Amino acid sequence: MKLLAVLMLTALPLYCYADSDCKMFNGMVEKTLDPEVSPTQYVQYLQPFISDEETAVGLKEFKQCFLNLNPETLKNVKLMEKLINNSPLCDGY
């Protein structure tokens, strides 16, 4: 499961490398952190990128990990994501 998360979080930025404002990647991050989005809805959103049932199951588990976090932790993850995206080191991307 951890390997899937690492691969997903590293592959999507590379996919978006050519576009400095990748709407798909930002949408995926928003849906990952949104407690109102169920694991099933999350998988439906990412369906174009899912090649098999094992990936779908892994993504459901990945989303469930975020649903298990308390609201304060989710808030901090959102803040961290914004700080990273707005950092000078990310200006070239």
Gaussian input, Z-matrix of N, CA and C with variables (Angstrom, degrees):
# hf/3-21g

backbone

0 1
 N
 C     1     B1
 C     2     B2     1     A1
 N     3     B3     2     A2     1     D1
 C     4     B4     3     A3     2     D2
 C     5     B5     4     A4     3     D3
 N     6     B6     5     A5     4     D4
 C     7     B7     6     A6     5     D5
 C     8     B8     7     A7     6     D6
 N     9     B9     8     A8     7     D7
 C    10    B10     9     A9     8     D8
 C    11    B11    10    A10     9     D9
 N    12    B12    11    A11    10    D10
 C    13    B13    12    A12    11    D11
 C    14    B14    13    A13    12    D12
 N    15    B15    14    A14    13    D13
 C    16    B16    15    A15    14    D14
 C    17    B17    16    A16    15    D15
 N    18    B18    17    A17    16    D16
 C    19    B19    18    A18    17    D17
 C    20    B20    19    A19    18    D18
 N    21    B21    20    A20    19    D19
 C    22    B22    21    A21    20    D20
 C    23    B23    22    A22    21    D21
 N    24    B24    23    A23    22    D22
 C    25    B25    24    A24    23    D23
 C    26    B26    25    A25    24    D24
 N    27    B27    26    A26    25    D25
 C    28    B28    27    A27    26    D26
 C    29    B29    28    A28    27    D27
 N    30    B30    29    A29    28    D28
 C    31    B31    30    A30    29    D29
 C    32    B32    31    A31    30    D30
 N    33    B33    32    A32    31    D31
 C    34    B34    33    A33    32    D32
 C    35    B35    34    A34    33    D33
 N    36    B36    35    A35    34    D34
 C    37    B37    36    A36    35    D35
 C    38    B38    37    A37    36    D36
 N    39    B39    38    A38    37    D37
 C    40    B40    39    A39    38    D38
 C    41    B41    40    A40    39    D39
 N    42    B42    41    A41    40    D40
 C    43    B43    42    A42    41    D41
 C    44    B44    43    A43    42    D42
 N    45    B45    44    A44    43    D43
 C    46    B46    45    A45    44    D44
 C    47    B47    46    A46    45    D45
 N    48    B48    47    A47    46    D46
 C    49    B49    48    A48    47    D47
 C    50    B50    49    A49    48    D48
 N    51    B51    50    A50    49    D49
 C    52    B52    51    A51    50    D50
 C    53    B53    52    A52    51    D51
 N    54    B54    53    A53    52    D52
 C    55    B55    54    A54    53    D53
 C    56    B56    55    A55    54    D54
 N    57    B57    56    A56    55    D55
 C    58    B58    57    A57    56    D56
 C    59    B59    58    A58    57    D57
 N    60    B60    59    A59    58    D58
 C    61    B61    60    A60    59    D59
 C    62    B62    61    A61    60    D60
 N    63    B63    62    A62    61    D61
 C    64    B64    63    A63    62    D62
 C    65    B65    64    A64    63    D63
 N    66    B66    65    A65    64    D64
 C    67    B67    66    A66    65    D65
 C    68    B68    67    A67    66    D66
 N    69    B69    68    A68    67    D67
 C    70    B70    69    A69    68    D68
 C    71    B71    70    A70    69    D69
 N    72    B72    71    A71    70    D70
 C    73    B73    72    A72    71    D71
 C    74    B74    73    A73    72    D72
 N    75    B75    74    A74    73    D73
 C    76    B76    75    A75    74    D74
 C    77    B77    76    A76    75    D75
 N    78    B78    77    A77    76    D76
 C    79    B79    78    A78    77    D77
 C    80    B80    79    A79    78    D78
 N    81    B81    80    A80    79    D79
 C    82    B82    81    A81    80    D80
 C    83    B83    82    A82    81    D81
 N    84    B84    83    A83    82    D82
 C    85    B85    84    A84    83    D83
 C    86    B86    85    A85    84    D84
 N    87    B87    86    A86    85    D85
 C    88    B88    87    A87    86    D86
 C    89    B89    88    A88    87    D87
 N    90    B90    89    A89    88    D88
 C    91    B91    90    A90    89    D89
 C    92    B92    91    A91    90    D90
 N    93    B93    92    A92    91    D91
 C    94    B94    93    A93    92    D92
 C    95    B95    94    A94    93    D93
 N    96    B96    95    A95    94    D94
 C    97    B97    96    A96    95    D95
 C    98    B98    97    A97    96    D96
 N    99    B99    98    A98    97    D97
 C   100   B100    99    A99    98    D98
 C   101   B101   100   A100    99    D99
 N   102   B102   101   A101   100   D100
 C   103   B103   102   A102   101   D101
 C   104   B104   103   A103   102   D102
 N   105   B105   104   A104   103   D103
 C   106   B106   105   A105   104   D104
 C   107   B107   106   A106   105   D105
 N   108   B108   107   A107   106   D106
 C   109   B109   108   A108   107   D107
 C   110   B110   109   A109   108   D108
 N   111   B111   110   A110   109   D109
 C   112   B112   111   A111   110   D110
 C   113   B113   112   A112   111   D111
 N   114   B114   113   A113   112   D112
 C   115   B115   114   A114   113   D113
 C   116   B116   115   A115   114   D114
 N   117   B117   116   A116   115   D115
 C   118   B118   117   A117   116   D116
 C   119   B119   118   A118   117   D117
 N   120   B120   119   A119   118   D118
 C   121   B121   120   A120   119   D119
 C   122   B122   121   A121   120   D120
 N   123   B123   122   A122   121   D121
 C   124   B124   123   A123   122   D122
 C   125   B125   124   A124   123   D123
 N   126   B126   125   A125   124   D124
 C   127   B127   126   A126   125   D125
 C   128   B128   127   A127   126   D126
 N   129   B129   128   A128   127   D127
 C   130   B130   129   A129   128   D128
 C   131   B131   130   A130   129   D129
 N   132   B132   131   A131   130   D130
 C   133   B133   132   A132   131   D131
 C   134   B134   133   A133   132   D132
 N   135   B135   134   A134   133   D133
 C   136   B136   135   A135   134   D134
 C   137   B137   136   A136   135   D135
 N   138   B138   137   A137   136   D136
 C   139   B139   138   A138   137   D137
 C   140   B140   139   A139   138   D138
 N   141   B141   140   A140   139   D139
 C   142   B142   141   A141   140   D140
 C   143   B143   142   A142   141   D141
 N   144   B144   143   A143   142   D142
 C   145   B145   144   A144   143   D143
 C   146   B146   145   A145   144   D144
 N   147   B147   146   A146   145   D145
 C   148   B148   147   A147   146   D146
 C   149   B149   148   A148   147   D147
 N   150   B150   149   A149   148   D148
 C   151   B151   150   A150   149   D149
 C   152   B152   151   A151   150   D150
 N   153   B153   152   A152   151   D151
 C   154   B154   153   A153   152   D152
 C   155   B155   154   A154   153   D153
 N   156   B156   155   A155   154   D154
 C   157   B157   156   A156   155   D155
 C   158   B158   157   A157   156   D156
 N   159   B159   158   A158   157   D157
 C   160   B160   159   A159   158   D158
 C   161   B161   160   A160   159   D159
 N   162   B162   161   A161   160   D160
 C   163   B163   162   A162   161   D161
 C   164   B164   163   A163   162   D162
 N   165   B165   164   A164   163   D163
 C   166   B166   165   A165   164   D164
 C   167   B167   166   A166   165   D165
 N   168   B168   167   A167   166   D166
 C   169   B169   168   A168   167   D167
 C   170   B170   169   A169   168   D168
 N   171   B171   170   A170   169   D169
 C   172   B172   171   A171   170   D170
 C   173   B173   172   A172   171   D171
 N   174   B174   173   A173   172   D172
 C   175   B175   174   A174   173   D173
 C   176   B176   175   A175   174   D174
 N   177   B177   176   A176   175   D175
 C   178   B178   177   A177   176   D176
 C   179   B179   178   A178   177   D177
 N   180   B180   179   A179   178   D178
 C   181   B181   180   A180   179   D179
 C   182   B182   181   A181   180   D180
 N   183   B183   182   A182   181   D181
 C   184   B184   183   A183   182   D182
 C   185   B185   184   A184   183   D183
 N   186   B186   185   A185   184   D184
 C   187   B187   186   A186   185   D185
 C   188   B188   187   A187   186   D186
 N   189   B189   188   A188   187   D187
 C   190   B190   189   A189   188   D188
 C   191   B191   190   A190   189   D189
 N   192   B192   191   A191   190   D190
 C   193   B193   192   A192   191   D191
 C   194   B194   193   A193   192   D192
 N   195   B195   194   A194   193   D193
 C   196   B196   195   A195   194   D194
 C   197   B197   196   A196   195   D195
 N   198   B198   197   A197   196   D196
 C   199   B199   198   A198   197   D197
 C   200   B200   199   A199   198   D198
 N   201   B201   200   A200   199   D199
 C   202   B202   201   A201   200   D200
 C   203   B203   202   A202   201   D201
 N   204   B204   203   A203   202   D202
 C   205   B205   204   A204   203   D203
 C   206   B206   205   A205   204   D204
 N   207   B207   206   A206   205   D205
 C   208   B208   207   A207   206   D206
 C   209   B209   208   A208   207   D207
 N   210   B210   209   A209   208   D208
 C   211   B211   210   A210   209   D209
 C   212   B212   211   A211   210   D210
 N   213   B213   212   A212   211   D211
 C   214   B214   213   A213   212   D212
 C   215   B215   214   A214   213   D213
 N   216   B216   215   A215   214   D214
 C   217   B217   216   A216   215   D215
 C   218   B218   217   A217   216   D216
 N   219   B219   218   A218   217   D217
 C   220   B220   219   A219   218   D218
 C   221   B221   220   A220   219   D219
 N   222   B222   221   A221   220   D220
 C   223   B223   222   A222   221   D221
 C   224   B224   223   A223   222   D222
 N   225   B225   224   A224   223   D223
 C   226   B226   225   A225   224   D224
 C   227   B227   226   A226   225   D225
 N   228   B228   227   A227   226   D226
 C   229   B229   228   A228   227   D227
 C   230   B230   229   A229   228   D228
 N   231   B231   230   A230   229   D229
 C   232   B232   231   A231   230   D230
 C   233   B233   232   A232   231   D231
 N   234   B234   233   A233   232   D232
 C   235   B235   234   A234   233   D233
 C   236   B236   235   A235   234   D234
 N   237   B237   236   A236   235   D235
 C   238   B238   237   A237   236   D236
 C   239   B239   238   A238   237   D237
 N   240   B240   239   A239   238   D238
 C   241   B241   240   A240   239   D239
 C   242   B242   241   A241   240   D240
 N   243   B243   242   A242   241   D241
 C   244   B244   243   A243   242   D242
 C   245   B245   244   A244   243   D243
 N   246   B246   245   A245   244   D244
 C   247   B247   246   A246   245   D245
 C   248   B248   247   A247   246   D246
 N   249   B249   248   A248   247   D247
 C   250   B250   249   A249   248   D248
 C   251   B251   250   A250   249   D249
 N   252   B252   251   A251   250   D250
 C   253   B253   252   A252   251   D251
 C   254   B254   253   A253   252   D252
 N   255   B255   254   A254   253   D253
 C   256   B256   255   A255   254   D254
 C   257   B257   256   A256   255   D255
 N   258   B258   257   A257   256   D256
 C   259   B259   258   A258   257   D257
 C   260   B260   259   A259   258   D258
 N   261   B261   260   A260   259   D259
 C   262   B262   261   A261   260   D260
 C   263   B263   262   A262   261   D261
 N   264   B264   263   A263   262   D262
 C   265   B265   264   A264   263   D263
 C   266   B266   265   A265   264   D264
 N   267   B267   266   A266   265   D265
 C   268   B268   267   A267   266   D266
 C   269   B269   268   A268   267   D267
 N   270   B270   269   A269   268   D268
 C   271   B271   270   A270   269   D269
 C   272   B272   271   A271   270   D270
 N   273   B273   272   A272   271   D271
 C   274   B274   273   A273   272   D272
 C   275   B275   274   A274   273   D273
 N   276   B276   275   A275   274   D274
 C   277   B277   276   A276   275   D275
 C   278   B278   277   A277   276   D276

   B1=1.4539
   B2=1.5143
   B3=1.3256
   B4=1.4599
   B5=1.5223
   B6=1.3206
   B7=1.4567
   B8=1.5202
   B9=1.3275
   B10=1.4542
   B11=1.5224
   B12=1.3268
   B13=1.4658
   B14=1.5194
   B15=1.3118
   B16=1.4611
   B17=1.5180
   B18=1.3226
   B19=1.4591
   B20=1.5202
   B21=1.3176
   B22=1.4576
   B23=1.5258
   B24=1.3150
   B25=1.4600
   B26=1.5246
   B27=1.3287
   B28=1.4572
   B29=1.5252
   B30=1.3163
   B31=1.4596
   B32=1.5255
   B33=1.3039
   B34=1.4620
   B35=1.5255
   B36=1.3272
   B37=1.4691
   B38=1.5245
   B39=1.3367
   B40=1.4566
   B41=1.5225
   B42=1.3146
   B43=1.4658
   B44=1.5233
   B45=1.3203
   B46=1.4528
   B47=1.5304
   B48=1.3262
   B49=1.4544
   B50=1.5322
   B51=1.3216
   B52=1.4577
   B53=1.5236
   B54=1.2920
   B55=1.4616
   B56=1.5225
   B57=1.3303
   B58=1.4642
   B59=1.5244
   B60=1.3143
   B61=1.4579
   B62=1.5176
   B63=1.2971
   B64=1.4604
   B65=1.5266
   B66=1.3007
   B67=1.4609
   B68=1.5268
   B69=1.3317
   B70=1.4548
   B71=1.5278
   B72=1.3350
   B73=1.4590
   B74=1.5252
   B75=1.3253
   B76=1.4689
   B77=1.5216
   B78=1.3274
   B79=1.4633
   B80=1.5194
   B81=1.3378
   B82=1.4580
   B83=1.5218
   B84=1.3281
   B85=1.4609
   B86=1.5251
   B87=1.3256
   B88=1.4674
   B89=1.5274
   B90=1.3146
   B91=1.4752
   B92=1.5278
   B93=1.3354
   B94=1.4606
   B95=1.5166
   B96=1.3208
   B97=1.4588
   B98=1.5308
   B99=1.3238
   B100=1.4640
   B101=1.5280
   B102=1.3344
   B103=1.4718
   B104=1.5308
   B105=1.3125
   B106=1.4638
   B107=1.5355
   B108=1.3254
   B109=1.4657
   B110=1.5235
   B111=1.3221
   B112=1.4695
   B113=1.5333
   B114=1.3263
   B115=1.4726
   B116=1.5311
   B117=1.3172
   B118=1.4669
   B119=1.5229
   B120=1.3219
   B121=1.4647
   B122=1.5258
   B123=1.3172
   B124=1.4612
   B125=1.5251
   B126=1.3306
   B127=1.4627
   B128=1.5289
   B129=1.3190
   B130=1.4661
   B131=1.5272
   B132=1.3342
   B133=1.4591
   B134=1.5328
   B135=1.3200
   B136=1.4629
   B137=1.5242
   B138=1.3163
   B139=1.4659
   B140=1.5261
   B141=1.3348
   B142=1.4774
   B143=1.5338
   B144=1.3248
   B145=1.4596
   B146=1.5274
   B147=1.3211
   B148=1.4635
   B149=1.5207
   B150=1.3375
   B151=1.4611
   B152=1.5230
   B153=1.3465
   B154=1.4608
   B155=1.5324
   B156=1.3160
   B157=1.4635
   B158=1.5275
   B159=1.3239
   B160=1.4675
   B161=1.5283
   B162=1.3176
   B163=1.4640
   B164=1.5178
   B165=1.3329
   B166=1.4622
   B167=1.5281
   B168=1.3193
   B169=1.4680
   B170=1.5256
   B171=1.3336
   B172=1.4561
   B173=1.5137
   B174=1.3340
   B175=1.4611
   B176=1.5296
   B177=1.3248
   B178=1.4676
   B179=1.5247
   B180=1.3299
   B181=1.4620
   B182=1.5291
   B183=1.3206
   B184=1.4635
   B185=1.5247
   B186=1.3312
   B187=1.4707
   B188=1.5256
   B189=1.3305
   B190=1.4606
   B191=1.5274
   B192=1.3158
   B193=1.4791
   B194=1.5216
   B195=1.3256
   B196=1.4641
   B197=1.5223
   B198=1.3327
   B199=1.4598
   B200=1.5300
   B201=1.3307
   B202=1.4609
   B203=1.5269
   B204=1.3215
   B205=1.4679
   B206=1.5176
   B207=1.3204
   B208=1.4634
   B209=1.5311
   B210=1.3359
   B211=1.4658
   B212=1.5316
   B213=1.3159
   B214=1.4627
   B215=1.5308
   B216=1.3171
   B217=1.4564
   B218=1.5229
   B219=1.3355
   B220=1.4668
   B221=1.5230
   B222=1.3093
   B223=1.4674
   B224=1.5284
   B225=1.3272
   B226=1.4620
   B227=1.5259
   B228=1.3227
   B229=1.4658
   B230=1.5256
   B231=1.3303
   B232=1.4691
   B233=1.5190
   B234=1.3167
   B235=1.4628
   B236=1.5330
   B237=1.3262
   B238=1.4602
   B239=1.5235
   B240=1.3215
   B241=1.4648
   B242=1.5288
   B243=1.3234
   B244=1.4652
   B245=1.5174
   B246=1.3302
   B247=1.4674
   B248=1.5236
   B249=1.3157
   B250=1.4700
   B251=1.5148
   B252=1.3282
   B253=1.4661
   B254=1.5171
   B255=1.3193
   B256=1.4607
   B257=1.5217
   B258=1.3113
   B259=1.4591
   B260=1.5237
   B261=1.3125
   B262=1.4709
   B263=1.5346
   B264=1.3182
   B265=1.4536
   B266=1.5355
   B267=1.3262
   B268=1.4663
   B269=1.5260
   B270=1.3106
   B271=1.4571
   B272=1.5310
   B273=1.3127
   B274=1.4695
   B275=1.5110
   B276=1.3344
   B277=1.4625
   B278=1.4792
   A1=110.93
   A2=116.97
   A3=119.58
   A4=110.83
   A5=116.35
   A6=119.97
   A7=110.65
   A8=117.69
   A9=121.51
   A10=110.16
   A11=117.17
   A12=120.79
   A13=110.64
   A14=116.74
   A15=120.35
   A16=110.88
   A17=116.74
   A18=120.16
   A19=111.75
   A20=116.24
   A21=119.82
   A22=111.39
   A23=116.12
   A24=119.89
   A25=112.51
   A26=118.45
   A27=120.00
   A28=112.05
   A29=117.49
   A30=120.45
   A31=112.29
   A32=117.68
   A33=119.25
   A34=113.25
   A35=120.77
   A36=118.16
   A37=112.20
   A38=117.69
   A39=119.88
   A40=110.71
   A41=116.60
   A42=121.62
   A43=110.23
   A44=116.14
   A45=121.84
   A46=113.12
   A47=117.78
   A48=121.60
   A49=112.26
   A50=117.49
   A51=120.54
   A52=112.77
   A53=118.22
   A54=122.69
   A55=108.57
   A56=117.03
   A57=119.86
   A58=112.57
   A59=117.81
   A60=120.68
   A61=108.30
   A62=116.24
   A63=121.44
   A64=109.86
   A65=116.83
   A66=121.73
   A67=111.81
   A68=116.51
   A69=119.28
   A70=110.50
   A71=116.93
   A72=120.46
   A73=110.71
   A74=116.80
   A75=120.00
   A76=111.13
   A77=116.99
   A78=120.73
   A79=111.93
   A80=116.21
   A81=120.03
   A82=110.61
   A83=116.91
   A84=120.35
   A85=110.01
   A86=116.82
   A87=120.37
   A88=111.35
   A89=116.67
   A90=120.30
   A91=111.14
   A92=116.86
   A93=120.18
   A94=110.53
   A95=117.09
   A96=121.75
   A97=113.84
   A98=117.86
   A99=121.47
   A100=110.37
   A101=117.44
   A102=119.41
   A103=113.59
   A104=117.78
   A105=121.48
   A106=112.19
   A107=117.49
   A108=121.68
   A109=108.58
   A110=116.32
   A111=121.24
   A112=109.71
   A113=116.83
   A114=119.15
   A115=112.92
   A116=117.17
   A117=120.61
   A118=110.96
   A119=117.56
   A120=121.06
   A121=110.75
   A122=116.42
   A123=121.81
   A124=110.48
   A125=116.60
   A126=121.05
   A127=110.27
   A128=117.88
   A129=120.75
   A130=110.54
   A131=117.26
   A132=121.64
   A133=110.76
   A134=116.63
   A135=121.39
   A136=113.50
   A137=118.25
   A138=122.96
   A139=113.89
   A140=120.60
   A141=119.00
   A142=113.79
   A143=117.27
   A144=121.07
   A145=113.13
   A146=116.63
   A147=121.68
   A148=108.66
   A149=114.96
   A150=118.94
   A151=113.91
   A152=117.25
   A153=118.41
   A154=110.25
   A155=114.73
   A156=121.07
   A157=111.97
   A158=117.37
   A159=120.02
   A160=111.00
   A161=116.66
   A162=120.80
   A163=110.41
   A164=116.63
   A165=120.72
   A166=110.63
   A167=116.64
   A168=120.89
   A169=109.77
   A170=117.29
   A171=121.31
   A172=112.38
   A173=116.37
   A174=119.89
   A175=111.78
   A176=116.29
   A177=119.07
   A178=110.35
   A179=116.10
   A180=119.70
   A181=111.03
   A182=116.42
   A183=122.14
   A184=110.21
   A185=116.78
   A186=121.29
   A187=110.50
   A188=116.68
   A189=120.07
   A190=111.07
   A191=116.98
   A192=120.22
   A193=110.46
   A194=117.43
   A195=120.86
   A196=111.43
   A197=116.87
   A198=119.44
   A199=111.22
   A200=116.71
   A201=120.71
   A202=112.93
   A203=117.58
   A204=120.82
   A205=110.65
   A206=115.96
   A207=118.61
   A208=109.17
   A209=118.16
   A210=121.59
   A211=113.88
   A212=117.65
   A213=119.58
   A214=111.40
   A215=116.86
   A216=120.72
   A217=110.35
   A218=117.31
   A219=120.41
   A220=110.75
   A221=116.34
   A222=120.79
   A223=109.93
   A224=116.90
   A225=121.02
   A226=112.18
   A227=117.49
   A228=121.00
   A229=109.54
   A230=117.21
   A231=120.66
   A232=110.83
   A233=116.89
   A234=121.22
   A235=110.23
   A236=117.00
   A237=120.93
   A238=110.60
   A239=117.01
   A240=121.18
   A241=110.43
   A242=117.40
   A243=120.62
   A244=111.56
   A245=116.88
   A246=120.32
   A247=111.48
   A248=116.54
   A249=119.90
   A250=110.17
   A251=117.65
   A252=120.85
   A253=112.35
   A254=118.21
   A255=121.26
   A256=112.82
   A257=117.91
   A258=120.50
   A259=110.70
   A260=116.89
   A261=120.60
   A262=112.68
   A263=117.59
   A264=120.43
   A265=113.09
   A266=116.66
   A267=120.75
   A268=112.06
   A269=118.63
   A270=120.70
   A271=113.10
   A272=116.72
   A273=120.27
   A274=114.34
   A275=116.42
   A276=120.04
   A277=109.93
   D1=-43.34
   D2=179.85
   D3=-64.06
   D4=-37.64
   D5=178.45
   D6=-62.96
   D7=-41.68
   D8=177.91
   D9=-60.13
   D10=-44.72
   D11=-179.75
   D12=-62.01
   D13=-44.11
   D14=179.81
   D15=-63.76
   D16=-45.46
   D17=179.63
   D18=-63.00
   D19=-41.73
   D20=-179.60
   D21=-65.47
   D22=-44.36
   D23=-177.47
   D24=-73.34
   D25=-19.89
   D26=175.94
   D27=-92.41
   D28=-31.43
   D29=-177.46
   D30=-74.27
   D31=-40.07
   D32=-177.03
   D33=-65.22
   D34=-41.47
   D35=175.91
   D36=-62.67
   D37=-35.81
   D38=176.72
   D39=-65.61
   D40=-37.99
   D41=176.82
   D42=-61.13
   D43=-35.03
   D44=-176.01
   D45=-93.39
   D46=2.92
   D47=-172.62
   D48=-53.61
   D49=-40.93
   D50=-176.61
   D51=-71.56
   D52=-21.25
   D53=-177.18
   D54=-112.39
   D55=114.47
   D56=-174.89
   D57=-67.97
   D58=-20.61
   D59=178.11
   D60=-124.40
   D61=75.95
   D62=-174.74
   D63=-76.34
   D64=104.88
   D65=-177.35
   D66=-65.70
   D67=-36.66
   D68=-179.22
   D69=-64.49
   D70=-44.95
   D71=-179.85
   D72=-64.69
   D73=-45.24
   D74=178.73
   D75=-62.31
   D76=-38.68
   D77=177.31
   D78=-64.69
   D79=-38.88
   D80=178.37
   D81=-64.73
   D82=-42.47
   D83=179.07
   D84=-63.97
   D85=-44.15
   D86=179.32
   D87=-61.16
   D88=-44.17
   D89=-179.78
   D90=-68.23
   D91=-33.17
   D92=177.82
   D93=-64.63
   D94=-40.67
   D95=-175.45
   D96=-88.19
   D97=-12.04
   D98=-177.08
   D99=-79.08
   D100=115.49
   D101=-179.47
   D102=-70.09
   D103=-11.60
   D104=179.07
   D105=-83.59
   D106=-13.40
   D107=-179.26
   D108=-91.34
   D109=122.74
   D110=179.95
   D111=-78.26
   D112=162.26
   D113=175.75
   D114=-57.47
   D115=-36.89
   D116=178.71
   D117=-65.89
   D118=-44.18
   D119=177.49
   D120=-63.40
   D121=-37.98
   D122=179.29
   D123=-61.61
   D124=-45.78
   D125=179.20
   D126=-65.43
   D127=-38.49
   D128=178.11
   D129=-62.27
   D130=-39.84
   D131=179.22
   D132=-63.73
   D133=-38.26
   D134=-177.42
   D135=-93.80
   D136=7.38
   D137=-175.52
   D138=-50.93
   D139=-38.95
   D140=179.81
   D141=-61.09
   D142=-18.29
   D143=-177.03
   D144=-106.68
   D145=5.05
   D146=-177.27
   D147=-102.05
   D148=122.60
   D149=-175.60
   D150=-98.90
   D151=-19.17
   D152=-178.35
   D153=-153.95
   D154=172.95
   D155=-176.52
   D156=-67.55
   D157=-33.78
   D158=179.56
   D159=-62.45
   D160=-38.93
   D161=177.85
   D162=-65.54
   D163=-42.00
   D164=178.64
   D165=-61.28
   D166=-43.53
   D167=178.86
   D168=-63.59
   D169=-42.85
   D170=178.74
   D171=-62.16
   D172=-39.92
   D173=178.74
   D174=-68.46
   D175=-35.27
   D176=175.81
   D177=-63.61
   D178=-41.97
   D179=177.81
   D180=-66.10
   D181=-40.27
   D182=177.57
   D183=-58.39
   D184=-47.97
   D185=179.32
   D186=-64.01
   D187=-40.02
   D188=-179.35
   D189=-62.17
   D190=-33.76
   D191=176.38
   D192=-58.10
   D193=-41.17
   D194=179.27
   D195=-72.99
   D196=-32.47
   D197=177.64
   D198=-68.47
   D199=-26.06
   D200=-179.77
   D201=-78.94
   D202=-12.13
   D203=179.89
   D204=-74.46
   D205=150.99
   D206=176.65
   D207=-77.45
   D208=159.57
   D209=-176.17
   D210=-57.12
   D211=-35.33
   D212=-179.77
   D213=-65.98
   D214=-39.75
   D215=178.50
   D216=-66.03
   D217=-42.66
   D218=176.85
   D219=-60.00
   D220=-41.84
   D221=178.60
   D222=-60.44
   D223=-42.09
   D224=179.47
   D225=-67.77
   D226=-36.04
   D227=177.14
   D228=-65.75
   D229=-42.65
   D230=177.20
   D231=-61.49
   D232=-42.54
   D233=178.81
   D234=-63.29
   D235=-43.64
   D236=179.07
   D237=-61.09
   D238=-43.27
   D239=-179.91
   D240=-61.50
   D241=-42.66
   D242=178.24
   D243=-65.60
   D244=-42.22
   D245=179.13
   D246=-62.77
   D247=-40.56
   D248=178.59
   D249=-65.44
   D250=-47.30
   D251=-178.37
   D252=-65.03
   D253=-29.44
   D254=-178.07
   D255=-95.75
   D256=4.18
   D257=-178.84
   D258=-75.02
   D259=153.03
   D260=178.14
   D261=-60.46
   D262=-27.88
   D263=179.63
   D264=-67.29
   D265=-21.29
   D266=-179.17
   D267=-97.35
   D268=0.27
   D269=-176.84
   D270=-58.36
   D271=-34.75
   D272=-179.46
   D273=-75.14
   D274=-8.75
   D275=-177.28
   D276=-110.55

